[in-house]
Every structure is written in C-alpha cells, then in structure tokens.
Amino acid sequence: MLRITINGDSLDLSEDISIPIIYENPLFSNERIPVTKSLNFTLPQTSNNLKLLSYPNRINKTTHKKEFTNVIIRFQSIKLLEGIITLQEIGTAIKVAFKTYGLLDLMKSPIDGDFYKVQLADSNDSTYSNFMKDCLDENEDLRLAPVRNIQYSWKDDWPENTLYDYPSDDGEKAAELMYFNFYNILNSEFYLSGSFNYPSYCYPAPPVWFLLSEIFGSSLISNPFDSGLLRKLIINGFFQDHELVPYTLKKVWNEVTSNYDYFIAPGMYQSSMPLGDIIKSLAKIFCQSVFIKNNKLSILLNKSLVLDASMKKAPKLIGELTHWKENRKTYRYGYSDYSDENLDFHISRYSTEQSIEDIFNLTPASNGSTKYISDTNQVITKKEISKDDPGEPDRFDYEVLITGFESNEILQNENETFEAISDLSPLVNNVHPFWTDDKDVVDGIDFGYWYVPEVALDREIRQQKPFLAINWGIKDALTSSWAQDGVVIGQVLYPYWSGHNYDAHGNRLGDLSLQWEGVDGLIANYHQEFKDWIESDKIKAKGIFLMTPLEISNLDLSKKHSLKNKNWFFEKVEITFRYNKIDAARIHLVEAPDVSNGSGSSGGGL
C-alpha cells in the first residue's frame, strides 16, 4: 500500500490516487545531472490532511504555509522518494506538487558566503600574510598564484611619481592594480600592503575536490576530483566583496565577548554561476555523469561506466522487447569561449618553437614575431615596446592569438550530436614582466619575466563564471637570476597555475592538460571510450517490466543490465504509483558495450 508522510505523520490518500514518475539516466543527457522529479497529484480534504498542511482552507489566516519538507513516499514500508510538497490549489480536493529536494535544490544557487571559513586570530598584516603563505603548502585547503590583470597597462595607468612612470617599491602598485595575488619573488611572499586606489587583496582559490566536499559533505560519496592530478584542479572567480574589511577579513560580531572574529570565506571569491551549472560544465570537461540515489550524490566517470564489466540482472520482462537501430551520433566537444573550427589552418601559418622559453629568448623582428608553441599549442606574438627615453630598460609585449584550448572538432551535419561543450574555461597563460628594486640598476628598477595566467577583469564586479587551472606548485621563472647589492641571486621561483602540463622551460609536469586534443588532453584521458561508443551504431529497445518496490528503491541507472544475451543501460524508466499497487514499468534501453570480449556489444539475438 502507498504511504506518504510529512515529518512521520501519514497523509490520507484517495483510492484513485495516481503518481507517475520518470527516472532518466544522466549518462545520456547533455545536462549530465539528474533533473528534479516533479509530480502532481491530489489529496482528499480530510481533517487529518488539513491539519498536516496547516489548514490551508481557512480564509481568516493571515499567512498560509505553502511548502512542506521532510516528505517521504513509501510503498509496502520501502522508501521510494524523499522531498517537498508544495500546495497548488485548495478546492473540493487539495492539489499538490511533490518534488525531490536537497542536493538538487542546492545546485541552483551560486557559491557564496562562508561555506568554509578560515578563522584568524586578528586582522593584522602578519596574521593574514602567514595564512597566505600557507596557501603555497600542498597540504592546505586553499591555493594562491599570481594572475596578471591585463585591464591595466604597464605605463598608462600609473601616476607620474616614479622614473619613467614605472611602479616601484617591490611591486606595490602591481599588487593593487596589475595583478591578482601578486607574488614578490624577491621575498618569496604575496604582497599585501597597498596604498594606491585599491587594497592589496589576495584571492584564495579552492581546489575543485575541496569545494565539492565542503558543500556536499557526507552526501558526496564519489568524488573523482579527490584523487590523482584532478586533485590539483582549482576554481576561482576573482571577485572581492569590498564590504569586507580589512584584507578580505569579514567581521563577525560576537555578542558574548563584544569582540570581532575574523575569517576568510572562499565562497565570496566565486562567480555568479549556479553550482549546478558549474557541476554540469565540469562533467562535460571530464566526461562525467552525476547520479543521485537516496539523497547521496555520486560523480562518476563515463569512461568507468562504459568499461565496467559487472552486470545486474534486469527486472522481469513481460512479453517481447520492441527494438530498433540508433545511428551513431557526432561527439561535439570544446570550450564555448575558445571555439575554432579552422584551428589547423591558423596554426599552419606560423613557424614553430617548442617551448615558451624559446619565444622568450627570441629576438623579435621589427614588426614583431609570431610563433606556434608546440608544448602548449599556443600561437603567441612577441613585440618590442618602443622607448620614450633611451635609458629605459628593454621591455617586450606578448599577445596570445590562439590559447591552446580551442577545439578542432568540425560538426557533422548529417548526424545527431552529443554535446560536450563547456561553459567553464581554463585560465590562459602568457609571458609578463615582474620587477624588483635592484640597487645595481641606475634607475632602481629591474625587470624579470614569468609565465602566468592573464585575465581582464574588474575586481569589484562579480564575474559571470569562474576560471579553471591546474596548480602545479612552485616553478622557475623565465628570468632565473639577477644581482641584488652585487650578489647574484639563484633560482627565481613562483607558484604556477596553468591549464597546460608544461612549464615555461618545456618541462612536462604530468599526464593531464586541459586541452582537448593531444596525448595528454581531455579526449585521450577521459572521453575516448565514451566518445567511441557514442559514435557507433547501437540497438535501442523498450519493453514492459514488473518491478518490485525493492527493485525500484535499489534502481541504479549507472549499472549495465543483462537481458536477452545483451548488455543494456537503462535510458529511462517510467512508473506509476497507485493506492494499492505499482503499475508495470515501461523501460527504455540502450545497447551497452560488452567489455568482457572486447567488442561493442555481446552480439546475441533479441
């Protein structure tokens, strides 16, 4: 018998109640996350129901409660669904809408506030500075690295108070305008003390694994970002809530002690993109699907699902399957920001250098030199900046023409498409100067160069979407040494973020790049097996099945099912719950790869 409870109390149900529900497999959806199940049905207007629904029929009530949580639908004492009931209409009967809740509702909101906070003893410079130094430790939760803000130029945006209008004082002006998280290479610390128009904030970035685990907690039972190189993936929106003072420290009034507590909340640095859209985009980039069962969330690699050799027994089939052939689809992938269907043509126009260091050491032609960098798949132009005074130091400008993250996938119009286009995109790295106060230089300024991410953002405006990068740790700058007080300083090191798996010197850092193509790219690492399956012809079928309440409760759409000598994924399951029975289920099936014999299907008859 069907039973619906609110906070443990049973609602009265009419004998003709009908609750249809559809379970859809996110493996086949471009959205990659399950949609909220919304079911409409009616309840009789009994005294018990009116009481449990806070008497919505009373006209003299000044306010009516519309939504009721902790609603559980059971059949024969087995829990099938958990969620929320919303009142729709009150008449001779009570019309309501039921929807699942919890994890899916959480995904609708932007990442904001203090979902995680770092408690600091006080707000002085040393406390904040010490915390930012800790962000360089691989064991810490948050990460920092310098990011150039190309919205501000070297010369035109500065007051004329230094020789040749250059910033000085160990990068003070750069910390305020030209860089997010400016890192003073000489002192091996982030520069935090500002005096220009902007405070010198830092923007701590959470790794993706940490962000998801903090938000979902124990509800997240499978998190692929928590292992391997994916653990190095960070996400950052580069926004600072300027109501927080000082140094991004939010004051929280403690009524007991009449003191202020200070903390850093990474959610305040994120974009306005809802969490669900972030998870969908991450799932597209790394070929994943999100499954929710019993209010527990699993993020699973499609590659693992396709290659899984284990099978579940299908429910009892009534009659025969209706089957047909589904033609192959075109697998369309890429970043929405970096699309280019003529990529090979553009790249072929330029001569090749292997590493960023090679173009850094290149003497540009009078009108500049443009090269294809094979390590990062970027096309970069190097130009010498003209001098207003011969005494100025030589400076060079670098422009990225092709980011290295473009996709060369061309859409086949004759086929349906399966889309893996992500609205998230990686940070783009480029060569930029840093500087020091060097007393051996006449004008007091000496320039070095590093390879860092670049953006053009207003830090006072919350961005529409965040950026991704891989935190590769401490690496060598392009300028490896200089003299200070007559002493040659050795290695010049800085924290390095990049979407590529090479540093500026051509050193390969790992097997993972955020590029799509290539041996270390996303297709080879995560998509290939699933892509091959999508781009193959398959058998689809549908049939009527008997499912017990326990089978419905234990339904796992991530698993393959064995039926009629073939392996199947369940694409969609349609069931109707009634007062004293569950109708036979209509199940749509898609032929799954059979990895036990190395073929795409088991090859048996239907």
N, C-alpha and C positions, 0 to 999 in steps of 0.2 A: 504494500500500500504506500502511496505517495504521502510524504510529510514535509511541510515547510514550517520552519521555526524562526522566531525573532528573539534573540537572546535566550534561547532554550525553550520558549513558550510556543506551542503549536497554533498555527492559524487554522481556521475552519475552511475546508475545501469543498466545493461542489462536486458532485459525482461526474459531471460532464467536463471537468477541467481538462485543458489540453495545453501542454507546454512544449513547443517544438524547439529543438536546439541543433545547431550545426557546429561540429568540430572541424576546423580547417587546418591543414598541415602547413606551417610557415616555410617548410622546405621548398614549396612550390610557389611561394608568394614573393613578389618584388619588395614587399614591405619587410619581410624577414622576422617580424614579431607577430604573435597572435593578436587578432582583433578582440575587442571586448565583446563578450556574448551578451546580447540584449534581448530579453524575452518579454513579450506582453501577454498577460492573462488577466482573468477576472476572479474576484473573491466575493463570496456572498456577504451581504451586510448584516452579519450576526453581531450580537452584543460582544462576543469574545473578540472578533476581528476589529470592531470599532475601538475597543479598549486597547488592544495591542498596537493599533495605528493612531493612538492618541485622539480618538473621537473627531475625525475629520469632518463629520456631518454637522457638527454644532456651529450654527451661524454666529452665535454670540462670542465665539472665541476670537480674541484679537490677533492671535497668530496661530498658524497651523503648521505642524511639522510635516515636511514633505518627503524626507528621506530617512530610511531606517537601515541601520547597519547590522552586522552580525546575523545575516540571514543565511540559513543553510537548507538546501533541498536534499532530501533523502528518499530512498526507496528501499523498503524492507530493512531499515536501520542503516543502510550503507550510504555514506555521504557522497553525493554526486557533484554538487556545486556549492560554492560559498560566495556571498556577495551582498548587494544592496537592493532594497526595494524602494522605488520612487512612486508616489501617488500620481496618477494621471487624471482620474475623473471620479467624482462621487455621484452616484445615482441610485437606481434600484440595486445595482451591484457596485463593487469597488474595482475600478480598473487600475492596474499597477504595471510597472515595468521592472523587471529584475535584470541586473547586470552583475557580472563578476567584477571584483574590485581588488584593491591592494596594489599589487605590483604594476598592473596596467595603468591605474589612475596615477600612480607616482610618475610614470613616464611622460605624462602630459605637461609637466611643469619644467621650467628652466632650472639649471643647477644654480642655486643661490643660497645665501645665508650661511649659517655656521654648521653645515652638516658634519664638519670636522673642525676642531679648533686646536690651536697650539697655545697653551697657557704660558704667559711670560710673567716674570716676577715684577717688572716695572716697564716703563716706556722709554728708558734712557737709551742712548745710542749703542752702548756696549751690549746690552741685553738683546736688542734687535739684531745688531751686527753678528753676534755669536750665533743666533739662530740661523741667519742666512748662510753663515759659514757651514753650519751643519747640513745645509741642503746639498752640499757637494759630496756628502757621505752616501755611498750606495745603500747603506743600511737605513737611511732616513726615509720618511714618507714622501717628502716634497722635493722638487728639483728646481735648480736655477741655472741659467746660462745667459750670456749677453745676446741681445737681439737688436739689430740696427733698425731704427725708425727712419726710413728714407723720406718721410714727410718733411724732415728738416735737413738742410744742406750744411756743408762744411763752413761756408763763409757768409752767405747772405742773411742768415738768421741770427747773427751774433751782434751784440753792441760793440762799438769800436773802442774797446778798452784794453785790448791786447795787441801786440805786434802782429801786423798782417791780419788782424781780426780773428786770430785762431784762439780756440779755447785753451785754457791752461789750468794750473792748479790740480794736477793729477786727474784731469778729466771731469772736473766739477760740472761744467756746462753740458757735457755729453750725458752725464748721469741724469740731468734734468730734462733734456730735450732729445738728444740724438740716439739714446739707447734705452731700451728696457733692460733692467738688470745689468747696468754697466759694471763690468768687472775690471778692476785696476790690476793689470798684470804685474806691475812692479811690486805691489803689496800683497798680491795673491788674495784679494778680498773684494767683495762687492762695495761699490762706492755709494754711500747712503746719505751723506750730509750735503744738502743742497742749499743754495742761496739765491737762485735766479727766480723765474716766474713759477716754477713747479717744484714741489717737494721731490726728493730723490727716492721714490718708492721702488721696491722690488716686487716682482710678480711671481710668487711661488706656484709652480705647476705640479699638480698631482699626476703620478703615473695612472694610466687607464685602469689597471688592475685595482689600484688602491681606491680610486674614485668609485668604481662599481661596488667594491666590497664595503666601503663606508656607507653608501646609500642603501644597498640592499641587505647588508648584514648576513645573518644566517639563512635568509631566504635565497641567497645565491649559492647554489650547490655545485655549479660547474662554471668556472671562470677561466677560459683559455689564456687570458691576458696575465695570469698569475704564474706563468712558467716560461722558460726559455727566453728568447730575445724579445718576445712580446711584453715581457715584464719591464723592458726599458722604454716602452712607448709612453709618451707624455701628452697631455692635452692642456691647452692654455688659451684664454680669451683676451688677455692683455687689456683688462679694464680695471680701473681703480675707483671705488666708491669714495669720493672726496669728502663725504661726511665723516669718514673715519679718521680720527686724529689720535696721536701723531704717528707717522711712519706706518700707515695701514693698521694701526692698533685700534681696535674698537673698544671704547669704554663701556663697561657694563656695571651699572650701579648696584652695589651690594648694600641693602638697607640695614643689615645687621652690623657690619663693621664701618659703614659710611666711607668705604674706600672704593677705589676703582680697580677692577681686574682688567687685564689687557690680553687680547688674544688675536691670532691671525686666522681668518676663515677663508680657506681656498675657494669656496663657492662664490665669494664676492669678486673673484677674478675671472669668472667664466662668462660665456656669451649668453645671449637671449634664446638660443636654440633649445627647445624642449629635450629632456633626457631621452624620450622615445626616439626622436629624430637622430640624436647622436648615436644611440644604440643601433638603429637601422643602418646608418651610414657606416659605422664600424663593421657591422655584419656584412655589408656589401664589399668593403675593402678586403676583409679577411675571410670571405666566403663562409659565413656562419649563419645559423638559424637559432632563434630564441624559442624555447619551449617552456610552458608554464603548466605545472601539474601539482595539485594540492597546495596551491599558493607558494610553490617553490619554483625558482627560476633556474633554468639551465641554458647556458650559451654554448652551443655545440658546433664544431667544425663540420661543414658539409662533407668535406673530404673523409672524415672519420665515419660519417653515416653511410656514405657510398661504399667504403671499403669494409664495413662491418660484416663479418661472416656469420654472426649469430642470427638466429631466426626465432620468431614467435609463431605459435600456431594460430591461424585465423579463426574467428568465430564460425559457428555452424552456418553453412550456406544453404539457403532454401532455393531449390530449382537450379537454373543454369546462369552462368555469367553472360552478360551482353558485352561483347568486346569489339574493339576497332583499333586501327593503327593511328598513332600520333606521329606526324612528321617531325623531323629534327627542328630545333629552334636555333636561331643565331644568338650567341652569347655576347652581349654588348656590355662593355666594361669601361671604366675610366673615372676621372675626377671631373665634376661639372665645371670647375674653374680652369682646368688645363686640358681641354679637348682640342685635338688637331688631327684631322683625318689625312693630312698630307705631310706627316712628320718626316718620313723618309726623304721626301723631295727637298724639304727645307734643310735637313741635315747634310744632304749630299752636296750642297752649295759651298760648304766650308771645308778647309783643310783641318786636320785632326791633331790635337795634342792629347796626351794620355791623362794627365792629372791637372788639378787646379794649380799646383806648383809650377807646371810648365808654362801656363799662360801668365802666371805671376812673374816669372823670370824673363818673359818675352819682352823685347823692345818693340813697342808698337810703331806702326807706320805713321806717317804724318797725319793721316786722316783716321787713324785707329786700326786695330787688327781684330778680326772676328774669327773665333776658332770653335770647333766642336771638341768637347772634353769627353773622351770615351769613358773615363771612370764614372762620371756622374750623368752622362747623356745630356749634358747641358750645352747650349751654344751661348758663348759669352764674348762681348766686345770690350777691348781694353783701349782706353784713350788717355793721352797725357793732358793734364789740365794746364791751361795757359797761366802764366805768372804775371801778376801786376808789378812785381819787383824781382829783379834777378836774384836777390838774396833769399827769396822764399825757397823752402825745400821742395824737391820734386814731388808731385802728387799725381796719382792716376785715378781714373774713374772706370768702374767696371759695370757693365749692363748685361743682365741676363735676358737673352732673346727667347730661348727655349729652356724651360725649367728643368727638364729631365723627368717630369711626372706626366707628360702628355701621353695619351693613348693613340696607337696607330690602328686601332680596330675600325674597319670600314663596315657599315651596316649593309647587310644583305637584304634587299627589299623583298625578295621572293619568300622569305621565311618569317615566321613569327619570331619575336625576340624575347629573350630572358635578360632582364636588365640588372647590371651590377654597377650602375653609375652612382658615385658617392657625392653627397653634398658637402662632406668634410674634405679637406685637402691639407697636404703637408706644408710646413714652412719651407720657403725657398731660400737656399744659401747663396751668398755672394761674397766677393772679396771686399773688405772695407778696412780703412785705416784705424788704428788706435794710436795713442800718443803717451809720452812721458815727459816729465821735466828732467832734462838731461843737462847738467851744468857744463858739459864739454861742448855743447852746441851754443853758438853765439847768441841766437835769439831765444834760447831757453826751451825750445820745443823740438822734440824728435819724434818722427812718425814711424810706426811699425804697421804691419798688416796681419789680419786674421781672416778666416773664412767662417762667417757667421750667418744665421738666418736674417732675412730682412723683411720688414713689413712697412706699410704706410698707414698709420692709424692715429686717431685722436684718442689719447688715453682716458679722456673724460667722457667718452661715449661708449656705452656697452655695445660690443660688436654683435652682429647677427649670428655668427658662428665661430667656434674655436678653431685652433690650428693643432695639427699633429706633428710630432717629431720623435726621433729616437734619441734617448740620452746615452751618448757613447762615453761619458766620463771626461777625464782630463786629457787633453791632447796638445800637441805642439802647434804654436802659431806659425804663420808663414815666415815672419821675421823671427829668427831663432835667437838672436842675441843683440845686445848693444852695450855701450860703455856708459857707466854712471860713476862720476867722480874718478875717472881714469881707470876704473875697474870693469873688465868685461863680464857682463852677466851671462850665465849659461843659458839653459833651456828657458824658453818663454812659453809657459803653459796656461791653458784656459779651459773652462768647461765647454764641451762641444755638443750642440744639438744639430741633428741633420736628418733628413729623410733618406739620405743615401748611406750606403755601407762602406764608403771610402772617406778617409780624411783628406785634407788638402794636399798632403805629400804623396798620395797614391797608395797608402796603406789600407788593405782590406780589413774591416773591423768585425765582420760577421757575415752570416749567410742571408740576412734579411735586409732588403731595401724596400722603400715604399713606392718604387717604380713598379709599373705593371709588367713590362716585358723584361727579359733577361734571365740568366740562370739563378740570380738571387732575388728576382722580382716576385710580385704578389701572385701572378698566374702560376709560375713554377712551384712556389712554396705552398699555396693554399687552394688554388682554383682548378688546377689541371684535370684532376679526376672527375670533379663535378661538372666542369665545362665539357669534357668529352662525353659524358652521359647526356647532358642537355642537348648536345649537338648530334645525337644519334636518334634513329627511329626507334619508337617504343610501342608496346601494346598497352592500351588503356582498357579498363573494364569497369562495369558496375553490376551490383547484384544486391539481393535481399538477404540479410543475415539475422539470425537470432542472437541477441546479446543479453547476458545476464547482468543484473545490477553491478556485480563484482567486476565483470569484464568492462563495463562502462567506466567504473571508478578507476580501474587499472589501465585504461586505454593509454597507450604510449605511441604517439604518431612518429616518434624518431626512429622506431624499430621497423625492420623488414618483417613481413609475414609470409609464411609458406602456404600456398594454396594451388591446387591443380598443377603440381610439378613446376611451378614458377615462384619466383620471389617478387613480392609486391610491397610498395609503400602505399599506405592509406592516404589518399589526397584529401578526401572529405568524408565525414560521417554524419548522416542526418538521422536524428532520433526524435520521437515524440513521447513525452511522459504523460500518462493519464492517471486517473484516480487510483485504479487498482491493477494497472498493467503498463508495460512499456512496449510500444509498437516495435515491430521488426525494423531493423536499421537498414537504411539504404547507404551502401558504402561505394565510393568511387576509388578505384585502384589504378596505380601506375607501375608498370613493369620496372623492377629494380635490378641493378647489376648483380650478377652472381659471381662473387669473388672466389668461390671455392674451386671453380675450374678455369678461372682467368678470363671468362667471357662476359659479355654484357648482359646475358640472361641465361636462364637454365635450359632454354631450348625445348622444354616439354610442351605437350599439347594443352589445349584449353579444355 
